[in-house]
């Protein structure tokens, strides 16, 4: 049975939904112009005034916002409210530069929780569930974001955070966790650790749902996880700048619903900035329609996806973004060819002899880019015969070349030799940048 958090909103006719968006967009533009010196300056530079924004089509008159803007105005230069109106800060890791700081009013936290409660309800998660949250708690938004959203949806929350895997598995069994929320990489790590301890997720736990995200993962990886655990694995999406984890797929598993009464979504050509047609691939751009502390206008997420406004099988009319192929800044250019790590994973997970762990290594030798993929074999398919290993390397290499259109060196490595992750997995080493 399909369940709704708020059917009146979630099944609102599209024309009415767009009227709501239009009204909120006009209010937002006036709000940021009055309360954000950053946006007032940015609008003035673009020659646009709040009164110029009358329809949804007018959104293209507004300038883009970039992550670098948040870094340049660190820590709170883009906020629209003073600190005494805030109830919380979250801060990014800052591994690629100055960290980004996001502030929340009480209304912002409630809207965030409601967004995720709607999403969790759409995958059939609620009052009868125990959700084990393996995302990190603290400055990172994942743990606390999922925690508040799960409680709002009626779940009993088990806030394990990441790490201490043996204890995670023990509590999963003892407390009857029915939902696990973590990165796909950490779930794979837990499955492997449980298997080594003689524990089957499928036979020895009550898990039925996985809410997996914070890193790109492929449809083929989903199939592997579902087959090995017996759970239904759902993709989750959000960024710390928008609030944190916000949206999931519904039970149809055919795209992630973006709540249009809270967010305005565009997909653009990343090179020209022009909108692409519905159903065409491009870069995701989101405008926050209800945030008070740190509203964002046409924020360029960097993720490559497809926008779909067709009504979903679940009856929800809100738009969906299809599975994220990767981030624009994660894309590798190898001998002039665009390569996403997700493409590599998608190919590998279709080959039964290949395990779940791999590493992409790119080097430059004599001015020529060389791409190598190190792959762990599936333990059940392992062979110590040289000819078998060589045949498998050729098979994988041919499959990768047919999709990527470049020759790739394949290296089979011993099971357990590649690094595991309790958070976001690192799957690319680009030695050209060192």
C-alpha positions as CSV (number, residue, x, y, z in Angstrom):
1,X,0.0,0.0,0.0
2,X,1.3,3.5,-0.9
3,X,1.6,5.8,2.0
4,X,1.8,9.6,2.0
5,X,3.1,12.0,4.7
6,X,0.8,14.8,3.3
7,X,-1.2,13.6,0.3
8,X,-2.7,17.0,-0.4
9,X,0.8,18.4,-1.0
10,X,2.5,15.3,-2.5
11,X,-0.3,14.7,-5.1
12,X,-1.0,18.4,-5.8
13,X,-1.7,19.0,-9.6
14,X,1.5,20.2,-11.3
15,X,-0.1,23.5,-12.4
16,X,-1.1,24.3,-8.8
17,X,2.4,23.2,-7.6
18,X,4.0,25.6,-10.0
19,X,1.8,28.4,-8.8
20,X,3.0,27.7,-5.2
21,X,6.6,27.8,-6.5
22,X,6.1,31.0,-8.3
23,X,4.6,32.7,-5.3
24,X,7.4,31.5,-3.0
25,X,10.1,32.4,-5.5
26,X,8.9,36.0,-5.7
27,X,8.8,36.2,-1.9
28,X,12.3,34.7,-1.7
29,X,13.9,37.2,-4.1
30,X,12.5,40.1,-2.1
31,X,13.6,38.5,1.2
32,X,17.2,37.9,0.1
33,X,17.5,41.4,-1.5
34,X,16.4,43.0,1.8
35,X,18.3,40.7,4.2
36,X,21.5,39.6,2.4
37,X,24.1,42.1,1.4
38,X,25.7,39.4,-0.7
39,X,22.6,38.8,-2.8
40,X,21.8,42.5,-3.1
41,X,25.2,43.1,-4.5
42,X,25.0,40.0,-6.8
43,X,21.6,41.0,-8.1
44,X,22.7,44.6,-8.7
45,X,25.7,43.4,-10.6
46,X,23.4,41.3,-12.8
47,X,21.1,44.2,-13.3
48,X,18.0,42.4,-11.8
49,X,15.6,43.7,-9.2
50,X,13.1,41.8,-7.1
51,X,10.2,43.3,-9.1
52,X,11.7,41.8,-12.3
53,X,10.8,38.3,-11.0
54,X,7.2,37.6,-11.8
55,X,7.1,34.0,-13.1
56,X,9.1,30.8,-12.8
57,X,10.6,31.5,-16.2
58,X,12.2,34.6,-14.8
59,X,14.4,32.5,-12.6
60,X,16.9,32.4,-15.4
61,X,17.4,36.2,-14.9
62,X,18.9,35.5,-11.5
63,X,22.7,34.8,-11.1
64,X,24.0,31.4,-10.1
65,X,25.4,30.8,-6.6
66,X,28.5,28.6,-6.2
67,X,30.1,26.7,-3.3
68,X,33.1,29.1,-3.6
69,X,30.7,32.0,-2.6
70,X,30.2,30.3,0.8
71,X,33.9,29.9,1.2
72,X,34.6,33.5,0.2
73,X,32.1,34.8,2.7
74,X,33.2,32.5,5.5
75,X,31.9,32.1,8.1
76,X,28.4,33.8,8.0
77,X,28.6,36.4,5.3
78,X,25.7,35.0,3.3
79,X,23.3,34.6,6.2
80,X,20.0,36.5,6.3
81,X,19.5,36.4,10.0
82,X,21.7,37.3,13.0
83,X,23.2,34.6,15.2
84,X,20.6,35.1,17.9
85,X,18.0,33.8,15.5
86,X,19.9,30.5,14.9
87,X,19.5,27.2,16.7
88,X,22.3,25.3,15.0
89,X,25.5,25.4,12.9
90,X,26.9,22.6,10.7
91,X,30.3,22.9,9.1
92,X,31.8,21.0,6.2
93,X,35.2,19.2,6.4
94,X,37.0,21.9,4.4
95,X,39.2,19.2,2.8
96,X,39.2,21.0,-0.6
97,X,39.5,24.5,0.8
98,X,37.9,26.8,3.3
99,X,35.0,25.0,5.1
100,X,31.4,26.0,4.4
101,X,29.2,27.0,7.4
102,X,25.4,26.5,7.3
103,X,23.2,28.0,10.0
104,X,19.6,27.0,10.8
105,X,16.7,28.7,12.4
106,X,14.1,26.6,14.2
107,X,11.9,26.8,11.1
108,X,14.8,25.6,8.9
109,X,15.3,22.5,11.1
110,X,11.6,21.8,11.1
111,X,11.4,22.1,7.3
112,X,14.5,19.8,7.0
113,X,12.9,17.2,9.2
114,X,9.6,17.4,7.4
115,X,11.3,16.9,4.0
116,X,13.0,13.8,5.2
117,X,9.9,12.5,7.0
118,X,8.0,12.8,3.7
119,X,10.8,10.9,2.0
120,X,11.0,8.1,4.5
121,X,7.2,7.7,4.5
122,X,7.4,7.3,0.7
123,X,9.6,4.2,1.2
124,X,7.3,2.7,3.8
125,X,9.4,3.6,6.8
126,X,7.7,4.8,9.9
127,X,6.4,4.0,13.4
128,X,7.0,0.3,13.3
129,X,10.7,0.6,12.4
130,X,13.9,0.8,14.2
131,X,16.3,2.9,12.2
132,X,20.0,2.4,12.8
133,X,21.9,5.5,11.6
134,X,25.5,4.8,10.6
135,X,26.1,8.3,9.1
136,X,28.5,10.4,11.2
137,X,27.1,12.7,13.9
138,X,28.5,16.1,14.7
139,X,29.5,18.9,12.3
140,X,28.6,16.6,9.3
141,X,24.9,16.9,8.5
142,X,24.2,13.2,7.8
143,X,23.7,11.8,11.2
144,X,21.7,14.5,12.9
145,X,19.7,15.2,9.7
146,X,18.6,11.5,9.4
147,X,18.0,11.4,13.2
148,X,15.5,14.3,13.2
149,X,13.8,13.2,10.0
150,X,13.5,9.6,11.2
151,X,12.0,10.7,14.6
152,X,9.6,13.0,12.7
153,X,8.5,10.0,10.6
154,X,7.8,8.0,13.8
155,X,10.8,5.7,13.8
156,X,12.7,4.5,16.9
157,X,16.2,5.7,16.3
158,X,19.4,3.8,17.1
159,X,22.2,6.5,16.7
160,X,25.2,4.3,16.2
161,X,27.1,6.8,13.9
162,X,29.9,5.2,11.9
163,X,32.7,2.9,13.1
164,X,32.8,0.2,15.8
165,X,31.5,-2.2,13.3
166,X,31.4,-5.3,15.5
167,X,29.2,-3.4,18.0
168,X,27.0,-2.1,15.1
169,X,26.2,-5.7,14.0
170,X,25.6,-6.8,17.6
171,X,23.1,-4.0,18.3
172,X,21.5,-4.5,14.9
173,X,20.6,-8.0,16.0
174,X,19.8,-7.4,19.7
175,X,17.6,-4.3,19.1
176,X,16.0,-5.6,15.9
177,X,17.0,-2.8,13.5
178,X,14.7,-2.9,10.4
179,X,16.3,0.1,8.6
180,X,20.0,0.9,8.1
181,X,21.1,4.4,7.0
182,X,24.7,4.8,5.9
183,X,27.0,5.1,2.9
184,X,26.9,2.1,0.5
185,X,30.6,1.7,1.1
186,X,30.1,1.3,4.9
187,X,27.2,-1.2,4.4
188,X,29.5,-3.3,2.2
189,X,32.1,-3.1,4.9
190,X,29.5,-4.3,7.5
191,X,28.2,-7.1,5.3
192,X,31.8,-8.3,4.9
193,X,32.5,-8.1,8.6
194,X,29.3,-9.9,9.4
195,X,30.1,-12.7,6.9
196,X,33.5,-13.1,8.5
197,X,31.8,-13.5,11.9
198,X,29.4,-16.1,10.5
199,X,26.4,-13.7,10.5
200,X,24.0,-13.4,7.6
201,X,22.2,-10.0,7.2
202,X,19.4,-11.9,5.4
203,X,19.0,-14.7,7.9
204,X,20.2,-13.3,11.2
205,X,18.8,-9.7,11.3
206,X,15.4,-8.0,10.8
207,X,16.7,-5.5,8.3
208,X,14.3,-4.8,5.4
209,X,15.3,-1.3,4.2
210,X,18.6,0.5,3.5
211,X,18.8,4.3,3.0
212,X,22.1,4.7,1.3
213,X,23.9,7.8,0.0
214,X,26.5,10.5,0.6
215,X,28.5,9.1,-2.3
216,X,27.6,8.0,-5.9
217,X,26.6,4.4,-6.4
218,X,25.2,2.6,-9.3
219,X,22.1,0.6,-10.1
220,X,24.2,-2.5,-10.4
221,X,25.6,-1.9,-6.9
222,X,22.0,-1.7,-5.7
223,X,21.2,-5.1,-7.2
224,X,24.3,-6.6,-5.5
225,X,23.4,-5.2,-2.1
226,X,19.7,-6.3,-2.4
227,X,20.7,-9.8,-3.5
228,X,23.2,-10.3,-0.7
229,X,21.1,-8.9,2.1
230,X,17.5,-9.3,1.2
231,X,16.8,-5.6,1.9
232,X,15.3,-3.0,-0.4
233,X,18.0,-0.4,-1.0
234,X,17.0,3.2,-1.6
235,X,19.0,6.2,-2.8
236,X,19.1,9.3,-0.7
237,X,20.1,12.8,-1.7
238,X,21.0,16.1,-0.2
239,X,24.0,18.5,0.4
240,X,25.2,20.2,3.5
241,X,24.6,23.6,1.8
242,X,20.9,22.8,1.2
243,X,20.5,21.5,4.7
244,X,21.7,17.9,4.6
245,X,20.0,14.7,3.6
246,X,16.6,15.7,2.3
247,X,15.1,13.4,-0.4
248,X,14.9,9.7,-1.3
249,X,13.5,7.6,-3.9
250,X,10.0,6.3,-3.3
251,X,9.1,2.6,-3.4
252,X,9.0,2.7,-7.2
253,X,12.9,3.2,-7.1
254,X,12.7,5.3,-10.2
255,X,14.2,8.6,-9.3
256,X,14.5,10.8,-6.2
257,X,11.5,13.1,-5.5
258,X,12.4,16.7,-4.9
259,X,9.7,18.5,-2.9
260,X,8.7,21.3,-5.2
261,X,6.9,23.3,-2.5
262,X,10.3,23.7,-0.8
263,X,12.8,23.7,-3.6
264,X,12.9,24.9,-7.2
265,X,14.9,22.5,-9.4
266,X,16.7,23.2,-12.8
267,X,19.0,21.1,-14.9
268,X,21.5,23.1,-17.0
269,X,24.2,22.6,-19.5
270,X,27.3,22.8,-17.3
271,X,29.3,24.6,-19.9
272,X,26.8,27.2,-21.1
273,X,24.6,27.6,-18.0
274,X,21.5,27.3,-20.3
275,X,18.6,25.0,-19.2
276,X,18.3,21.6,-20.9
277,X,15.1,20.0,-21.9
278,X,13.1,17.8,-19.6
279,X,14.7,14.4,-19.7
280,X,18.1,15.6,-20.9
281,X,21.3,15.1,-18.8
282,X,22.9,18.1,-17.2
283,X,24.1,19.8,-14.0
284,X,21.7,20.1,-11.1
285,X,20.7,23.6,-9.9
286,X,18.5,24.1,-6.8
287,X,16.9,27.2,-5.3
288,X,15.7,26.9,-1.7
289,X,12.2,28.4,-1.4
290,X,11.6,28.3,2.4
291,X,15.0,28.5,4.1
292,X,15.4,31.5,6.5
293,X,19.0,31.5,7.7
294,X,20.9,30.6,4.5
295,X,18.6,30.7,1.4
296,X,20.4,29.9,-1.8
297,X,19.5,31.2,-5.3
298,X,20.2,28.9,-8.2
299,X,22.9,27.0,-6.3
300,X,25.0,24.9,-8.7
301,X,25.2,21.5,-7.0
302,X,27.7,20.1,-9.4
303,X,25.9,16.7,-9.7
304,X,25.1,15.4,-13.2
305,X,21.5,14.1,-13.5
306,X,18.3,14.1,-15.4
307,X,15.1,16.0,-14.3
308,X,11.8,14.2,-14.8
309,X,8.4,15.9,-14.3
310,X,6.3,12.9,-15.3
311,X,3.9,11.7,-12.6
312,X,5.5,8.8,-10.7
313,X,3.9,5.4,-10.3
314,X,3.5,6.2,-6.6
315,X,1.1,9.1,-7.5
316,X,3.4,11.9,-6.4
317,X,3.5,14.8,-8.8
318,X,6.7,16.4,-7.5
319,X,9.7,16.2,-9.9
320,X,12.3,13.5,-9.7
321,X,16.0,13.6,-10.4
322,X,17.2,10.3,-11.8
323,X,20.2,8.5,-10.4
324,X,23.1,10.9,-10.1
325,X,25.8,9.8,-12.6
326,X,28.5,11.7,-10.7
327,X,29.8,15.2,-9.8
328,X,31.0,17.5,-12.5
329,X,34.2,18.0,-10.5
330,X,34.6,14.2,-10.0
331,X,34.7,13.6,-13.8
332,X,38.0,12.4,-15.1
333,X,39.1,13.5,-18.6
334,X,41.3,10.7,-19.9
335,X,42.7,11.2,-23.4
336,X,39.9,13.6,-24.1
337,X,37.2,11.2,-23.0
338,X,34.9,12.1,-20.0
339,X,34.9,9.3,-17.4
340,X,32.8,9.1,-14.3
341,X,33.7,6.6,-11.5
342,X,30.0,5.5,-11.5
343,X,30.3,4.3,-15.1
344,X,33.2,2.1,-14.1
345,X,31.3,0.7,-11.1
346,X,28.2,0.1,-13.3
347,X,30.3,-2.1,-15.7
348,X,32.1,-4.0,-13.0
349,X,29.0,-4.9,-11.0
350,X,27.6,-6.6,-14.1
351,X,30.5,-9.1,-14.0
352,X,29.8,-11.9,-11.5
353,X,33.5,-12.8,-11.0
354,X,34.2,-9.2,-9.8
355,X,33.9,-8.2,-6.2
356,X,32.5,-4.9,-4.8
357,X,35.8,-3.1,-4.3
358,X,37.8,-1.3,-6.9
359,X,40.2,1.6,-7.4
360,X,40.8,3.8,-10.4
361,X,44.3,5.1,-10.9
362,X,45.2,7.6,-13.5
363,X,48.9,8.4,-14.4
364,X,50.5,10.4,-17.2
365,X,53.4,8.6,-18.9
366,X,55.3,10.4,-21.7
367,X,52.5,12.9,-22.0
368,X,50.0,10.1,-22.5
369,X,47.2,9.4,-19.9
370,X,47.1,5.9,-18.6
371,X,44.1,4.6,-16.7
372,X,44.3,1.5,-14.6
373,X,41.5,-0.2,-12.6
374,X,42.5,-2.4,-9.6
375,X,39.7,-4.9,-8.9
376,X,39.2,-7.4,-6.1
377,X,37.8,-10.7,-7.3
378,X,34.6,-12.3,-5.9
379,X,35.9,-14.8,-3.4
380,X,33.6,-17.5,-4.7
381,X,35.0,-17.0,-8.2
382,X,38.6,-16.9,-7.3
383,X,41.0,-19.1,-9.3
384,X,44.7,-19.6,-8.9
385,X,45.1,-20.5,-12.6
386,X,47.0,-17.9,-14.5
387,X,45.0,-18.4,-17.7
388,X,41.7,-17.9,-15.8
389,X,43.0,-14.7,-14.3
390,X,44.3,-13.4,-17.7
391,X,41.0,-14.3,-19.3
392,X,39.1,-12.4,-16.7
393,X,41.3,-9.3,-17.0
394,X,40.7,-9.4,-20.8
395,X,36.9,-9.7,-20.2
396,X,36.8,-6.8,-17.8
397,X,39.0,-4.7,-20.0
398,X,36.8,-5.3,-23.1
399,X,33.6,-4.5,-21.1
400,X,35.1,-1.2,-19.8
401,X,36.4,-0.2,-23.3
402,X,33.0,-0.8,-24.8
403,X,31.4,1.7,-22.4
404,X,34.2,4.2,-21.8
405,X,35.6,4.2,-25.3
406,X,39.2,4.1,-24.1
407,X,41.5,1.2,-23.3
408,X,41.9,0.5,-19.6
409,X,44.5,-1.6,-17.9
410,X,42.9,-4.1,-15.5
411,X,44.7,-5.5,-12.5
412,X,43.2,-8.2,-10.4
413,X,44.2,-7.9,-6.7
414,X,43.9,-10.1,-3.7
415,X,40.6,-10.0,-1.8
416,X,40.8,-7.6,1.1
417,X,43.8,-5.7,-0.3
418,X,41.9,-2.5,-1.3
419,X,41.0,0.0,1.4
420,X,37.5,-0.2,3.0
421,X,35.6,2.9,4.1
422,X,33.3,3.7,7.1
423,X,32.2,6.9,5.4
424,X,32.6,8.2,1.8
425,X,34.8,5.8,-0.2
426,X,37.8,7.1,-2.1
427,X,37.7,5.3,-5.5
428,X,40.0,7.5,-7.6
429,X,43.7,8.3,-7.4
430,X,44.7,10.8,-10.1
431,X,48.4,11.1,-10.0
432,X,48.3,13.8,-12.7
433,X,47.2,16.2,-10.0
434,X,50.0,15.4,-7.5
